[in-house]
Amino acid sequence: MRYLIVFNQFMVSDWKPLALVCFMASVGLGSTVLGNEADDAFAAQLIDGMRGTRQSLHRGHLVYSVAFEVQVGQQESESEQEKLSGFEDMFQTKVSRTSGEISIRWNGSRVWSHYQAMKEDGEQVEEWCIRTSTDTFVNRDPKHATRTNPEDLERAGFAIDPRVLGVCIGPASYDTVERTLFNPGRAKPMLVKKDVLVDGRISHHVRWDMEGITEQHFCISESSEFPVYRHWGLGGKYEVTSWYDEDDCLPTRTWTRTPLGEGRVQVVRMERTESNFGIEVPDSTFLLSNLGLGIGQEVVDYESQKRLGYWDGVHLVKRQGNAYSQASARGAFEVDHRSIFGRWWICILLGVLAVVSWVVIHRYR
């Protein structure tokens, strides 16, 4: 009995510090959990603010243009100032260089874009695109323009959504705010670190996981427009740095770096040359007359592989039948010229036969 009492006393006295440790640990763990919840709520607030300011532009009309330059090289300048300067070479060993401008006119669900670029070898590239709720027309080939459904965004060329500038690697026509920034109900934002400096500007590092599929990182300012100063994703496979004017949710300049493997790096710099969020974009902007079509240029339907007709300068003149193929795509005027030359050869042949017949008749009469 005596030993049992001593044992019990020992157990009771021994559990007091252990209970105190457990209590302190639970308090600390609870504080950490509450702190993490508060941080994640702050991260969600930053993401929602950034999404909201960019999505709100969808309700208005927009005129937007950016000058761009793409360089691919082997060695990159490490100077941060190079990102701010003009479009000079950033590589000691340059592989290729392309520069140009993209102009965008946006009216609700409709977009018109014009892309012009020049490669280092002097080759010029030009493209027009009109995308509406029912059709997408793309004109990049002098032989024919194509029509496809509006959901086929990968064929919509450079009809980009300017709201994604600075928050995606592209941008490309299939990069929209809704697609790039995901559904907030499926993504989980987490605060990585507060007060992160990006080129001397204070921001907060937020990691955004989408159900374990992918993750994206944003350095977002807490200011009213929630500008994104730096963005990267896909395991660091690309990085975008952006600069903004005051009270502006879209960047005035972006600098994107993408490793291509084998020591090659691609750098894309964009600089805004025009922006107007209040101007009225007329409905006439989205007519075929603004698609840059040449006289006699054919328009074909991509899905059905049919010729829709050719452009006569005012209207799309329809044709009946004629299955379309890449090999047989020719402008209407080229076809007409060939038929005209065919008729001339027939006339010449008939004339020669008439002369020969006249000579024979008169000689043997």
Kinemage of the C-alpha trace (Angstrom):
@kinemage 1
@onewidth
@group {chain A} dominant
@subgroup {mainchain}
@vectorlist {calphas} color= white
{ca met a 1} P 0.000 0.000 0.000
{ca arg a 2} L 2.830 2.373 0.915
{ca tyr a 3} L 4.543 1.872 -2.424
{ca leu a 4} L 1.289 2.350 -4.262
{ca ile a 5} L 0.713 5.726 -2.559
{ca val a 6} L 4.235 6.854 -3.371
{ca phe a 7} L 3.748 5.722 -6.930
{ca asn a 8} L 0.478 7.626 -7.204
{ca gln a 9} L 2.023 10.746 -5.689
{ca phe a 10} L 4.897 10.486 -8.156
{ca met a 11} L 2.536 10.133 -11.079
{ca val a 12} L 0.437 13.128 -10.040
{ca ser a 13} L 3.426 15.361 -9.444
{ca asp a 14} L 5.027 14.204 -12.709
{ca trp a 15} L 1.950 14.996 -14.845
{ca lys a 16} L 1.755 18.662 -13.798
{ca pro a 17} L 4.680 19.929 -15.907
{ca leu a 18} L 3.634 17.646 -18.748
{ca ala a 19} L 0.136 19.062 -18.680
{ca leu a 20} L 1.577 22.568 -18.658
{ca val a 21} L 3.707 21.757 -21.697
{ca cys a 22} L 0.694 20.313 -23.518
{ca phe a 23} L -1.345 23.393 -22.665
{ca met a 24} L 1.356 25.765 -23.954
{ca ala a 25} L 1.784 23.676 -27.090
{ca ser a 26} L -1.943 23.708 -27.800
{ca val a 27} L -2.058 27.475 -27.290
{ca gly a 28} L 0.910 27.932 -29.622
{ca leu a 29} L -0.557 25.583 -32.204
{ca gly a 30} L -3.901 27.330 -32.013
{ca ser a 31} L -2.223 30.707 -32.446
{ca thr a 32} L -0.315 29.366 -35.438
{ca val a 33} L -3.466 27.964 -37.004
{ca leu a 34} L -5.343 31.207 -36.421
{ca gly a 35} L -2.385 33.157 -37.759
{ca asn a 36} L -2.211 30.981 -40.869
{ca glu a 37} L -5.927 31.372 -41.400
{ca ala a 38} L -5.576 35.147 -41.117
{ca asp a 39} L -2.637 35.141 -43.553
{ca asp a 40} L -4.523 32.969 -46.048
{ca ala a 41} L -7.557 35.241 -45.741
{ca phe a 42} L -5.267 38.187 -46.525
{ca ala a 43} L -3.847 36.279 -49.512
{ca ala a 44} L -7.368 35.553 -50.755
{ca gln a 45} L -8.195 39.244 -50.384
{ca leu a 46} L -5.206 40.173 -52.563
{ca ile a 47} L -6.102 37.587 -55.233
{ca asp a 48} L -9.776 38.602 -55.265
{ca gly a 49} L -8.798 42.261 -55.524
{ca met a 50} L -6.446 41.598 -58.416
{ca arg a 51} L -9.039 39.462 -60.212
{ca gly a 52} L -11.823 41.953 -59.549
{ca thr a 53} L -10.039 45.021 -60.902
{ca arg a 54} L -9.070 43.221 -64.107
{ca gln a 55} L -12.432 41.543 -64.625
{ca ser a 56} L -14.268 44.841 -64.155
{ca leu a 57} L -12.703 46.090 -67.397
{ca his a 58} L -14.770 43.499 -69.274
{ca arg a 59} L -17.892 45.622 -68.829
{ca gly a 60} L -16.497 48.519 -70.831
{ca his a 61} L -14.938 49.280 -74.188
{ca leu a 62} L -11.193 49.206 -74.605
{ca val a 63} L -8.615 50.478 -77.080
{ca tyr a 64} L -5.183 49.058 -76.355
{ca ser a 65} L -1.851 48.744 -78.157
{ca val a 66} L 1.515 47.318 -77.121
{ca ala a 67} L 4.908 47.345 -78.781
{ca phe a 68} L 6.830 44.134 -78.225
{ca glu a 69} L 10.194 42.551 -78.801
{ca val a 70} L 11.156 38.893 -78.570
{ca gln a 71} L 14.797 37.866 -78.257
{ca val a 72} L 16.241 34.380 -77.980
{ca gly a 73} L 19.881 34.076 -76.994
{ca gln a 74} L 22.515 32.159 -75.104
{ca gln a 75} L 23.618 34.646 -72.498
{ca glu a 76} L 21.425 37.185 -70.782
{ca ser a 77} L 22.321 40.516 -69.237
{ca glu a 78} L 21.928 40.409 -65.471
{ca ser a 79} L 21.258 44.135 -65.121
{ca glu a 80} L 17.825 44.928 -63.724
{ca gln a 81} L 18.039 48.272 -65.498
{ca glu a 82} L 18.017 46.445 -68.832
{ca lys a 83} L 14.397 45.574 -68.177
{ca leu a 84} L 13.493 49.248 -67.964
{ca ser a 85} L 15.502 50.509 -70.914
{ca gly a 86} L 14.485 50.464 -74.556
{ca phe a 87} L 14.488 47.490 -76.892
{ca glu a 88} L 18.248 46.939 -77.053
{ca asp a 89} L 19.984 43.594 -77.302
{ca met a 90} L 20.099 41.720 -74.011
{ca phe a 91} L 22.261 38.856 -75.226
{ca gln a 92} L 25.890 38.641 -76.138
{ca thr a 93} L 25.073 35.692 -78.386
{ca lys a 94} L 21.682 36.266 -79.988
{ca val a 95} L 19.819 33.541 -81.874
{ca ser a 96} L 16.788 35.463 -83.129
{ca arg a 97} L 14.916 38.696 -82.683
{ca thr a 98} L 11.365 39.737 -83.595
{ca ser a 99} L 9.704 43.075 -82.912
{ca gly a 100} L 6.346 44.607 -83.710
{ca glu a 101} L 3.063 45.917 -82.354
{ca ile a 102} L -0.348 44.539 -81.424
{ca ser a 103} L -3.439 46.765 -81.591
{ca ile a 104} L -6.658 45.701 -79.890
{ca arg a 105} L -10.215 47.029 -80.024
{ca trp a 106} L -12.555 45.442 -77.528
{ca asn a 107} L -16.313 45.806 -77.155
{ca gly a 108} L -17.814 43.420 -74.631
{ca ser a 109} L -17.526 39.902 -76.077
{ca arg a 110} L -16.094 41.090 -79.402
{ca val a 111} L -12.457 41.799 -80.154
{ca trp a 112} L -10.546 43.106 -83.164
{ca ser a 113} L -6.774 42.799 -83.319
{ca his a 114} L -4.029 43.708 -85.747
{ca tyr a 115} L -0.572 42.158 -85.364
{ca gln a 116} L 2.506 43.411 -87.221
{ca ala a 117} L 5.992 42.031 -86.732
{ca met a 118} L 9.375 41.986 -88.425
{ca lys a 119} L 11.912 39.251 -87.950
{ca glu a 120} L 15.628 39.802 -87.900
{ca asp a 121} L 16.005 38.492 -91.435
{ca gly a 122} L 13.611 41.175 -92.673
{ca glu a 123} L 10.585 38.901 -93.056
{ca gln a 124} L 7.361 40.723 -92.242
{ca val a 125} L 4.391 39.046 -90.593
{ca glu a 126} L 0.916 40.556 -90.414
{ca glu a 127} L -2.354 39.254 -89.047
{ca trp a 128} L -5.886 40.512 -88.505
{ca cys a 129} L -8.486 38.857 -86.321
{ca ile a 130} L -12.137 39.524 -85.524
{ca arg a 131} L -13.775 37.453 -82.808
{ca thr a 132} L -17.476 37.702 -81.986
{ca ser a 133} L -19.881 35.554 -80.001
{ca thr a 134} L -20.679 33.502 -83.124
{ca asp a 135} L -17.522 33.457 -85.292
{ca thr a 136} L -13.802 34.008 -85.329
{ca phe a 137} L -12.190 35.274 -88.549
{ca val a 138} L -8.401 35.216 -88.930
{ca asn a 139} L -6.508 36.678 -91.875
{ca arg a 140} L -2.821 35.836 -91.851
{ca asp a 141} L -2.371 34.145 -95.245
{ca pro a 142} L -2.442 36.219 -98.451
{ca lys a 143} L -4.228 33.332 -100.217
{ca his a 144} L -7.141 32.919 -97.851
{ca ala a 145} L -8.643 33.910 -94.512
{ca thr a 146} L -10.302 31.375 -92.218
{ca arg a 147} L -13.456 31.287 -90.161
{ca thr a 148} L -13.827 29.082 -87.101
{ca asn a 149} L -15.999 28.889 -84.005
{ca pro a 150} L -15.399 31.463 -81.229
{ca glu a 151} L -14.356 28.750 -78.755
{ca asp a 152} L -11.400 27.779 -80.952
{ca leu a 153} L -9.217 30.389 -79.277
{ca glu a 154} L -5.944 28.749 -80.262
{ca arg a 155} L -6.665 29.770 -83.864
{ca ala a 156} L -7.597 33.301 -82.889
{ca gly a 157} L -4.006 34.417 -83.231
{ca phe a 158} L -3.169 37.593 -81.373
{ca ala a 159} L -6.690 38.623 -80.410
{ca ile a 160} L -5.390 38.702 -76.852
{ca asp a 161} L -7.191 39.660 -73.701
{ca pro a 162} L -5.175 42.673 -72.432
{ca arg a 163} L -6.419 42.027 -68.892
{ca val a 164} L -3.962 39.124 -68.569
{ca leu a 165} L -0.853 41.218 -69.221
{ca gly a 166} L 1.557 40.671 -66.359
{ca val a 167} L -0.218 37.599 -64.946
{ca cys a 168} L 0.549 34.936 -67.567
{ca ile a 169} L 3.476 33.745 -69.655
{ca gly a 170} L 1.923 34.636 -73.050
{ca pro a 171} L -0.212 36.285 -73.632
{ca ala a 172} L -2.043 34.310 -76.289
{ca ser a 173} L -5.639 34.446 -77.472
{ca tyr a 174} L -6.626 31.541 -75.205
{ca asp a 175} L -5.270 33.345 -72.111
{ca thr a 176} L -8.289 35.042 -70.591
{ca val a 177} L -8.724 36.326 -67.050
{ca glu a 178} L -11.204 33.554 -66.370
{ca arg a 179} L -8.865 30.857 -67.708
{ca thr a 180} L -5.553 32.263 -66.472
{ca leu a 181} L -6.618 33.206 -62.952
{ca phe a 182} L -8.816 30.137 -62.527
{ca asn a 183} L -12.013 29.760 -60.558
{ca pro a 184} L -11.507 31.121 -57.021
{ca gly a 185} L -13.644 28.298 -55.666
{ca arg a 186} L -11.152 25.703 -56.959
{ca ala a 187} L -7.896 27.469 -56.083
{ca lys a 188} L -6.327 27.942 -52.665
{ca pro a 189} L -4.271 31.106 -52.160
{ca met a 190} L -1.594 31.073 -49.466
{ca leu a 191} L 0.488 33.939 -48.128
{ca val a 192} L 4.179 33.082 -48.441
{ca lys a 193} L 5.727 36.323 -47.237
{ca lys a 194} L 4.715 39.899 -46.542
{ca asp a 195} L 6.564 43.036 -47.583
{ca val a 196} L 8.571 41.614 -50.483
{ca leu a 197} L 10.558 44.166 -52.478
{ca val a 198} L 10.351 43.966 -56.270
{ca asp a 199} L 12.537 46.592 -57.915
{ca gly a 200} L 12.146 48.711 -54.767
{ca arg a 201} L 8.356 48.349 -54.656
{ca ile a 202} L 6.611 46.740 -51.681
{ca ser a 203} L 4.379 43.760 -52.410
{ca his a 204} L 3.181 40.513 -50.808
{ca his a 205} L 4.130 37.074 -52.100
{ca val a 206} L 1.066 34.861 -52.643
{ca arg a 207} L 1.177 31.257 -53.820
{ca trp a 208} L -1.909 30.017 -55.587
{ca asp a 209} L -2.418 26.251 -55.751
{ca met a 210} L -5.071 24.774 -58.000
{ca glu a 211} L -6.013 21.412 -56.500
{ca gly a 212} L -2.450 20.148 -56.744
{ca ile a 213} L -2.452 20.477 -60.552
{ca thr a 214} L -0.314 23.572 -60.795
{ca glu a 215} L 0.792 26.531 -58.731
{ca gln a 216} L 1.380 30.150 -59.535
{ca his a 217} L 3.148 32.872 -57.600
{ca phe a 218} L 2.223 36.550 -57.475
{ca cys a 219} L 3.856 39.522 -55.800
{ca ile a 220} L 0.813 41.775 -55.355
{ca ser a 221} L 0.628 45.320 -54.045
{ca glu a 222} L -1.975 46.177 -51.432
{ca ser a 223} L -2.874 49.417 -53.230
{ca ser a 224} L -6.380 50.016 -54.558
{ca glu a 225} L -5.690 48.570 -58.057
{ca phe a 226} L -3.783 45.498 -56.757
{ca pro a 227} L -0.975 45.619 -59.372
{ca val a 228} L 1.097 42.443 -59.812
{ca tyr a 229} L 4.789 43.387 -59.771
{ca arg a 230} L 6.142 39.890 -60.356
{ca his a 231} L 4.609 36.593 -61.403
{ca trp a 232} L 6.065 33.152 -62.019
{ca gly a 233} L 4.817 29.602 -62.332
{ca leu a 234} L 5.280 26.086 -63.705
{ca gly a 235} L 8.073 25.420 -61.240
{ca gly a 236} L 9.941 28.602 -62.153
{ca lys a 237} L 9.873 27.904 -65.900
{ca tyr a 238} L 8.946 31.520 -66.579
{ca glu a 239} L 9.005 34.843 -64.777
{ca val a 240} L 7.144 38.082 -65.557
{ca thr a 241} L 8.094 41.462 -64.070
{ca ser a 242} L 5.725 44.416 -64.594
{ca trp a 243} L 5.666 48.163 -64.068
{ca tyr a 244} L 2.551 50.293 -63.618
{ca asp a 245} L 1.400 53.878 -63.650
{ca glu a 246} L -0.356 55.122 -60.549
{ca asp a 247} L -4.010 54.027 -60.223
{ca asp a 248} L -3.692 51.561 -63.104
{ca cys a 249} L -4.443 47.847 -62.851
{ca leu a 250} L -2.787 46.966 -66.186
{ca pro a 251} L 0.989 47.272 -66.638
{ca thr a 252} L 2.651 49.838 -68.843
{ca arg a 253} L 5.654 47.534 -69.314
{ca thr a 254} L 6.269 43.810 -68.881
{ca trp a 255} L 9.432 41.735 -69.037
{ca thr a 256} L 9.097 37.952 -69.410
{ca arg a 257} L 11.971 35.496 -69.159
{ca thr a 258} L 11.526 31.867 -70.234
{ca pro a 259} L 14.329 29.259 -70.251
{ca leu a 260} L 14.186 27.157 -73.426
{ca gly a 261} L 16.799 24.559 -72.581
{ca glu a 262} L 20.378 24.027 -73.776
{ca gly a 263} L 21.367 27.382 -72.326
{ca arg a 264} L 18.898 29.333 -74.459
{ca val a 265} L 16.628 31.946 -72.919
{ca gln a 266} L 13.687 33.815 -74.445
{ca val a 267} L 12.993 37.359 -73.308
{ca val a 268} L 9.783 39.162 -74.285
{ca arg a 269} L 9.364 42.850 -73.549
{ca met a 270} L 6.097 44.700 -74.009
{ca glu a 271} L 5.465 48.401 -73.669
{ca arg a 272} L 2.020 49.958 -73.802
{ca thr a 273} L 1.736 52.563 -76.539
{ca glu a 274} L -2.001 53.296 -76.354
{ca ser a 275} L -4.810 52.720 -73.877
{ca asn a 276} L -8.263 54.174 -73.524
{ca phe a 277} L -10.882 52.616 -71.291
{ca gly a 278} L -13.634 55.129 -71.962
{ca ile a 279} L -13.715 55.412 -75.726
{ca glu a 280} L -16.705 54.011 -77.623
{ca val a 281} L -15.716 51.167 -79.958
{ca pro a 282} L -18.296 51.164 -82.797
{ca asp a 283} L -19.930 47.981 -84.045
{ca ser a 284} L -18.491 48.621 -87.502
{ca thr a 285} L -15.050 47.737 -86.102
{ca phe a 286} L -15.993 44.065 -86.154
{ca leu a 287} L -17.070 43.832 -89.810
{ca leu a 288} L -15.157 41.905 -92.469
{ca ser a 289} L -14.189 45.198 -94.072
{ca asn a 290} L -11.746 45.640 -91.159
{ca leu a 291} L -10.137 42.212 -91.556
{ca gly a 292} L -7.458 43.437 -93.966
{ca leu a 293} L -8.748 41.283 -96.818
{ca gly a 294} L -7.294 41.789 -100.283
{ca ile a 295} L -9.436 42.011 -103.410
{ca gly a 296} L -10.182 38.469 -104.533
{ca gln a 297} L -8.935 36.876 -101.313
{ca glu a 298} L -10.926 33.806 -100.358
{ca val a 299} L -12.529 33.135 -96.993
{ca val a 300} L -12.845 29.495 -95.988
{ca asp a 301} L -14.545 27.672 -93.140
{ca tyr a 302} L -12.038 25.695 -91.120
{ca glu a 303} L -14.439 23.172 -89.591
{ca ser a 304} L -16.350 22.208 -92.735
{ca gln a 305} L -13.380 22.680 -95.105
{ca lys a 306} L -15.594 24.698 -97.459
{ca arg a 307} L -15.037 27.886 -99.382
{ca leu a 308} L -17.346 30.622 -98.166
{ca gly a 309} L -16.563 32.999 -101.014
{ca tyr a 310} L -14.124 35.747 -101.954
{ca trp a 311} L -13.816 39.388 -101.003
{ca asp a 312} L -14.684 41.828 -103.764
{ca gly a 313} L -13.695 44.901 -101.790
{ca val a 314} L -17.147 45.517 -100.343
{ca his a 315} L -18.877 42.174 -99.801
{ca leu a 316} L -18.095 38.506 -99.388
{ca val a 317} L -19.215 37.014 -102.681
{ca lys a 318} L -20.447 33.501 -102.019
{ca arg a 319} L -19.651 30.463 -104.097
{ca gln a 320} L -21.528 27.210 -104.320
{ca gly a 321} L -19.882 23.936 -103.302
{ca asn a 322} L -16.141 23.480 -103.848
{ca ala a 323} L -14.586 21.566 -100.990
{ca tyr a 324} L -11.609 23.483 -99.676
{ca ser a 325} L -8.093 22.106 -99.279
{ca gln a 326} L -4.792 23.799 -98.484
{ca ala a 327} L -3.268 22.717 -101.790
{ca ser a 328} L -6.060 24.152 -103.969
{ca ala a 329} L -6.669 27.405 -102.104
{ca arg a 330} L -6.298 30.251 -104.612
{ca gly a 331} L -7.672 33.748 -104.846
{ca ala a 332} L -10.721 34.257 -107.008
{ca phe a 333} L -8.900 36.644 -109.297
{ca glu a 334} L -6.134 34.138 -109.918
{ca val a 335} L -8.702 31.579 -111.002
{ca asp a 336} L -10.395 34.175 -113.226
{ca his a 337} L -7.093 35.100 -114.851
{ca arg a 338} L -6.385 31.507 -115.694
{ca ser a 339} L -9.813 31.107 -117.288
{ca ile a 340} L -9.300 34.330 -119.252
{ca phe a 341} L -5.952 33.082 -120.541
{ca gly a 342} L -7.665 29.825 -121.505
{ca arg a 343} L -10.240 31.711 -123.568
{ca trp a 344} L -7.494 33.753 -125.268
{ca trp a 345} L -5.648 30.597 -126.288
{ca ile a 346} L -8.848 29.197 -127.782
{ca cys a 347} L -9.388 32.425 -129.733
{ca ile a 348} L -5.811 32.388 -131.026
{ca leu a 349} L -6.090 28.741 -132.034
{ca leu a 350} L -9.366 29.412 -133.856
{ca gly a 351} L -7.784 32.390 -135.576
{ca val a 352} L -4.813 30.318 -136.742
{ca leu a 353} L -7.125 27.642 -138.060
{ca ala a 354} L -9.174 30.283 -139.900
{ca val a 355} L -6.058 31.747 -141.544
{ca val a 356} L -4.766 28.317 -142.541
{ca ser a 357} L -8.167 27.396 -143.955
{ca trp a 358} L -8.336 30.662 -145.954
{ca val a 359} L -4.838 30.076 -147.377
{ca val a 360} L -5.651 26.497 -148.346
{ca ile a 361} L -8.924 27.484 -149.998
{ca his a 362} L -7.385 30.289 -152.040
{ca arg a 363} L -4.330 28.253 -153.017
{ca tyr a 364} L -6.215 25.252 -154.382
{ca arg a 365} L -9.189 27.106 -155.816
